[in-house]
Amino acid sequence: MAERKPFLLRVDPQVLKALQKWADDDLRSLNGQIEFLLRRLLIAEGRLKGPGQGPAAKGQGSEGGK
């Protein structure tokens, strides 16, 4: 299994409650859900190579709203 690095995350209580509900619905731990969502966003924005994709190119991804 890949090495994990712990860190402290401060988050709004309402956001935490919504994330915990979503994690419960998806049968994941809260930590697992947060990592899943971060990974999905990073892949979508081209900042992390996803399964079946080539290397993520710097500067690619959504530029909407910037």
Backbone as a ProteinNet text record, in pm:
[ID]
protein_1_A
[PRIMARY]
MAERKPFLLRVDPQVLKALQKWADDDLRSLNGQIEFLLRRLLIAEGRLKGPGQGPAAKGQGSEGGK
[TERTIARY]
84.2	0	88.4	42.5	117.4	127.7	238.6	259.8	160.9	107.7	13.8	79.6	56.8	112.6	-2.8	-7.5	-116.5	-95.2	-206.6	-199.5	-332.6	-329.1	-447.2	-525.8	-656.6	-743.1	-852.6	-859.2	-967.6	-1076.4	-1199.2	-1309.5	-1435.4	-1518.1	-1645.5	-1729.7	-1794.7	-1874	-1983.6	-2047.8	-2152.3	-2092.3	-1974.7	-1906.6	-1867.9	-1816.4	-1777.3	-1897.7	-2009.3	-2130.6	-2178.1	-2176	-2217.4	-2121.8	-1990.4	-1892.2	-1911	-1940	-1960.3	-2083.7	-2190.8	-2312.4	-2283.2	-2210	-2174.3	-2087.3	-1992.3	-1905.5	-1987.9	-2080.9	-2168.3	-2249.8	-2303.1	-2382.2	-2298.8	-2170.9	-2080.3	-2003.6	-2036.9	-1970.6	-1819.3	-1779	-1637.7	-1618	-1493.6	-1459.6	-1457	-1465.1	-1457.4	-1324.5	-1215.6	-1084.2	-1080.8	-1133.7	-1136.5	-1218.7	-1329.5	-1414.9	-1343.9	-1278.4	-1205.8	-1095.8	-1020.8	-914.2	-972.3	-1083.5	-1150.1	-1189.4	-1251.4	-1296.4	-1179.7	-1076.3	-957.7	-891.8	-877.9	-815.8	-898.1	-1031.8	-1119.3	-1106.2	-1100.8	-1086.2	-949.5	-844.9	-710.5	-699.2	-757.8	-757.2	-837.2	-954.8	-1039.9	-970.9	-890.6	-820.9	-686	-650.7	-525.5	-402.4	-419.7	-307.6	-255.3	-322.8	-281.8	-318.1	-224.9	-250.6	-352.3	-456.1	-560.1	-540.3	-619.2	-609.2	-637.3	-547.7	-565.9	-535.9	-472.4	-438.3	-288	-246.3	-104.7	-62.9	61.7	108.9	26.5	-2.5	-79.4	9.7	-36.6	40.7	13	118.7	104.6	25.5	-68.3	-145.5	-271.3	-294.5	-416.3	-524.1	-647.4	-759.3	-854.1	-951.6	-1054.6	-997.7	-1026	-985.6	-1106	-1224	-1346.2	-1343.3	-1380.9	-1389.8	-1258.4	-1150.8	-1020.6	-986.2
-118.1	0	124	229.5	353.9	421.4	489.1	562.3	678.2	702.9	812.3	912.9	1041	1146.2	1217.7	1210.7	1277.4	1429.2	1503.8	1648.1	1696.1	1808.1	1866.5	1945.9	1930.4	2004.2	2071.2	2202	2275.2	2297.6	2266.4	2276.5	2323.2	2395.7	2443.4	2324.4	2333.6	2221.6	2173.1	2263.9	2223.2	2144.1	2185.1	2112.6	1973.4	1965.3	1837.1	1743.5	1798.3	1717	1663.1	1750.2	1707.8	1602.4	1620.2	1521.4	1387.7	1390.8	1267.3	1193.2	1266.9	1204.5	1140.6	1212.9	1161.2	1036.6	1040.7	924.8	804.9	827.5	719.8	661.1	748.7	703.6	618.2	653.5	581.8	468.6	441.6	336.1	356	482	515.6	581.3	581.3	660.9	807.5	896.7	1039.3	1070.9	1017.9	1039.1	986.4	867.8	808.5	891.7	947.7	1030	1158.2	1222	1345.4	1317	1209.5	1175.6	1142	1068.4	1034.6	1161.3	1256.6	1380	1465.9	1475.2	1551.9	1490.2	1357.9	1288.2	1309.7	1297.9	1315.3	1456.8	1556.7	1694.8	1719	1665.6	1682.1	1620.7	1505.1	1440.6	1524.7	1571.7	1651.9	1781.2	1838.2	1963.6	1941	1814.5	1784.4	1802.9	1796.3	1815.6	1684.5	1574.2	1441.8	1342.7	1253.8	1153.1	1053.5	1031.3	936.5	805.4	705.2	576.4	589.7	535.9	538	671.1	762.3	893.2	906.9	993	1025.1	1117.6	1162.3	1253.2	1381.6	1429.3	1553	1669.6	1747.7	1861.7	1982.5	2054.7	2174.5	2279.3	2344.6	2449.6	2402.7	2272.2	2224.2	2210.8	2204.1	2188.9	2304.5	2306.5	2408.6	2545	2644	2779.9	2868.2	2806.9	2883.5	2960.8	3088.2	3170.5	3227.1	3208.8	3262	3386.3
0	0	0	-68.4	-77.9	59.4	78.9	204	212.6	329.5	353.2	445.2	418.7	502.9	573.2	704.1	776.3	782.4	784.6	805.6	862.2	928.7	991.1	888.1	887.7	796.9	878.6	869.7	935.5	831.8	868.4	774.1	846.4	774.8	827.4	873.6	990.4	1041.2	945.9	872.7	777.6	661.1	615.6	508.3	557.6	678.7	736.2	750	795.2	810.1	674.3	572.2	438	382.1	405	359.2	429.9	559.3	633.9	583.1	553.9	499.1	364.3	278.8	146.8	160.2	251.6	275.9	321.4	411.6	459.1	343.7	259.1	143.5	48.3	32.7	-58.5	9.4	136.9	215.3	222.1	244.6	261	397	442.1	559.7	517.6	613.6	583.6	515.1	567.4	508.7	365.2	344.2	210.9	114	160.9	75.5	35.4	130.2	99.6	-2.1	17.3	-77.2	-215	-219.3	-344.5	-421.2	-351.4	-415.8	-462.4	-380.7	-420.6	-543.4	-542.7	-656.1	-783.7	-773	-888.5	-945.7	-859	-902.9	-967.1	-906.5	-962.2	-1101.4	-1122.2	-1253.2	-1352.7	-1311.4	-1399.3	-1442	-1354.8	-1383.3	-1452.3	-1478.5	-1546.9	-1459.8	-1329.8	-1238	-1179.8	-1213.3	-1168	-1276.1	-1306.7	-1408.8	-1356.6	-1435.1	-1398	-1470.4	-1436.2	-1503.5	-1652.5	-1736.2	-1879.9	-1945.2	-1871.7	-1927.4	-1938.4	-2028.6	-2041.2	-1928.2	-1931.7	-1826.6	-1824.6	-1705.4	-1690.9	-1731.9	-1828	-1876.5	-1789.2	-1756.3	-1674.3	-1750.9	-1683.7	-1745	-1815.4	-1822.9	-1885.4	-1779.5	-1826.4	-1733.7	-1745.9	-1659	-1663.1	-1624.3	-1705.4	-1674.8	-1645.9	-1637.8	-1616.1	-1485.9	-1493.3	-1374.2	-1327.5	-1403.7	-1360.4	-1436
[MASK]
++++++++++++++++++++++++++++++++++++++++++++++++++++++++++++++++++

